[in-house]
Amino acid sequence: MTSTFTTYMGLVTALATAIAVVTLPTATDAADPVSPALLDTYLKATFKKLPEGWTWDARVAQDETQRICSETRNKPSKDDAAKILAREAATVQYPADGKFIGSWKDGEKISQNGRGGQFSDEPGTVSGGNCYACHQMAPKELSYGTIGPSLLNYGRSKGYAEAEVKAAYAKIYNAQSAVACSNMPRFGFHKVLTEQQMKDVVAYLFDPESPVNK
C-alpha cells in the first residue's frame, strides 16, 4: 500500500503546485479548461530527480482501469465495472504450491509497516502493506484508518472457509478483481508485496491464533 499511496500523495502535491502556477482564469475565460498538456508539462517539471530505474511514464501513465476510474470518479457504469472485474481478475497469480496462508506473526509486521517505495527509503528497502492506515485489524491496536472496512474478527466471521481465504489472497493481489475502482492498492499486480508477504497477510486475517480473530 505504501508505494501506491506515496505515489498518489506525490501526484496530489504536484497537481496542487501545477494548478497554483497556472494563471487563474478571469471572468471571461473561466469556462475554458486548463490544457491537459500544460498540466502534464508542469507535473513532469516537479520530478527532476527520479530514483535510478524509474521512468516518468511508468510511474504516472494510467492503465485502462485507472483511466476509467479517474474519468468516472470511481463510479464506473455497470458495463465498465464488469469489464474491470474481468480484466483485473485475469491478472491474479495464485501460489503455485496452492497454499495461501503463511505466518500470521510476519503478517502482523507487514500490516504495520508503512515503509517501502518512498523517496526517503534506501535502495532495497522491503515494502510493507501499511494495512492499518485504512483498516482496523487487531483489537488491541488503537491507531488505524477507516477508509476501508474493519477487518476485526475477519477470519472467524468468514468461518475460516478455504474459498474465503483464496478470495482474500486475490483481493490483496489485485483489489480491482473484487471491487471495481477500489481504493485499495494492487499489491501483487504492482509487485509491492511478494507472494510470501501476501500469504503472511492472509494468515494475519485467517489464522485462528492471530490477534485479529481474538
N, C-alpha and C positions, 0 to 999 in steps of 0.2 A: 504493500500500500504506500510505503514511504516514497518510492521512486515516482509513482504516478502522481501522488498528492503534491510532492515537491515541485514536479514539473508544472502541475496545474497552477500552483500558487505563484510560481515564477512567471507564468504566462499572464496571470491576472495582474501582477505588478507591472509587467511590461506593457500590457494593454493600457493600464491607467496612465503610465508615463507617456505612451504614444498619443493618447487622447488629449492629455494636458498640453502636449507640444503643438498639436494641430490647432490652428486658429479656430476659435469658436465661431459658429455660424451667426450671421446677423439676421435681422428680421426678414431681409429679402431673400436670403439663401438658406433659411432654416430647414426647408423641405428637401434640400439636396443632401444625400447621404455622403459620408466620408468615403473616399475611394478605398476599396479593399487593398488595392496595390500600394497605396500610400501608407496605410496602416502596416502592411507587411514589411515595407521598407523600414519603418520606424522600429518594428519589432525586431527585425534582424540586426539593426544597429545597436540594440541593447545587449546583444550577446556577442561581444567582440572576442572573448577568450573562452572557447568551449573546451571541456576536458578532452584529452587525447582519445581519439577514436569516435568522438561524437560528431555528427553532422547535423546541420540545421534541419534539413528535410526529414531526417529520420526521427527527430525529436518532436516536430510540430505538424508534419503533414498528416492530415486525418485520413483514416481508412473509411470505408463506406459506412460502417456502423456509426463511427464518431460523427461523420458528416450529417447523417440523418438525425441523430440525437441532438446535435447542435442546432440544426435548422428548425427542428420542431420543439426545441427547449425541453427535451426529454419526454415529449408526448407524441410518439410516433403513431401513425394510423394503424389500424388492425393489420392491414396488409404488410406495412413496413415492419411492424413488430414481429409478425410471423416470419418474415424473411430474415430479420436479425437473429431470432432464436435458432432458426435452422442453420444459418451461416456460421454462427458462433459455436453451436453445438458440434459442428463438424471439425472444429479446431482442437477440441478437448482430447488430450492424450492420456489415457489411463495407464497406471503402472503395469509394466509387462508381467510382473510377478503376481498380479491380481490382488495384492494386499494394499489396503487403503489406510490402515491405522499404524502409526509409528509410536513414538514416545510422547506421552502427554506432558511430561516434565520439560522436554525440549520444546514442545508446542507452546507451553506457557511462556517460555523465554522469547520465542519468536513473536508471540502475540503482544508482548510488552515492549519489544524492540522497535524503535522508530528510526533507526539509522539505516544508511544504505542509499545510494543513488543521489546524494546531495553534493553540492559543490565543495562543502567543507569536509567530506569524507575522504579518507586516504584511499588510494587505489587498492582494490582487493577487499574493501570492507564488505562483510556479509550483510545482506539486506534482511531486515525484519519485516513482519507483516503489519505491525502497528495497529493491530486489531482493536485495541482498547480506545483508539482515537474515535471510533464510530460505534462500538458495541459494549454493552455490559456483558461480562462473562462470569468470572468467579465472584461469588457474593461478598468476599472479604475485600475485594478491590473497590475502593471508593472513587477512584479517578477514572472516568470513562465517558465517551461521547454518546450522543443519542441520535446521530444522523441515521444510523442503521438500527434495526430491531434488537431488543435484548436477546442474548443467547444464553441466559441463565437457565440451567437445567436442560440444555438443548438435547443432549443425547437421551436423557431419561424421558423427555417429553416426546421423543420420536420412537420410544420403545427399543432403542439401540438396534433398530432394523437395518439389515445389510443394504437394502435399497436406499435408505436414507443416508447411510454412510457414503455410498457411491455418489449420490446426488450432491452431498456436501463437498466431496472432493471436486466434482465437476464445477460447482459454483465457485470454489476457491480458485480453481484453474482458470475459469472464464465465466465471470458472473453474468455476462451478456447472454450466455447459453440458457440461463434460468429466468432472468428478468430483463426484458428489452430496455435499453437505456439505463441500466442500473448505475448507481453512483459508485459501486464497489469496483476497485481496480481488478484488472485481469492478470492475476499474479503469475499463473503458469504461462499464459499466452505471451506475456511480455518478459518472461524469464526473470521476474522479480524474486520469486521463490523457487527453490529446487524441488524436485519430486519428493525427496525425503522431508524437506521442510513442510510441504503441503500435507504429507502423511502425518507429521507430528502435530500440525494444527488440527487436523481431523481427529486425532487422538485426544487432543485437549477438549474437543467438543463431545466426543463419544465414549471415551474410556470411563467406565463406572467409577474408577478411582480418582478421576480428575476432579479438582475442586469445582469445576463448572457444574458438575452433577451432584454436588453435595448440598 
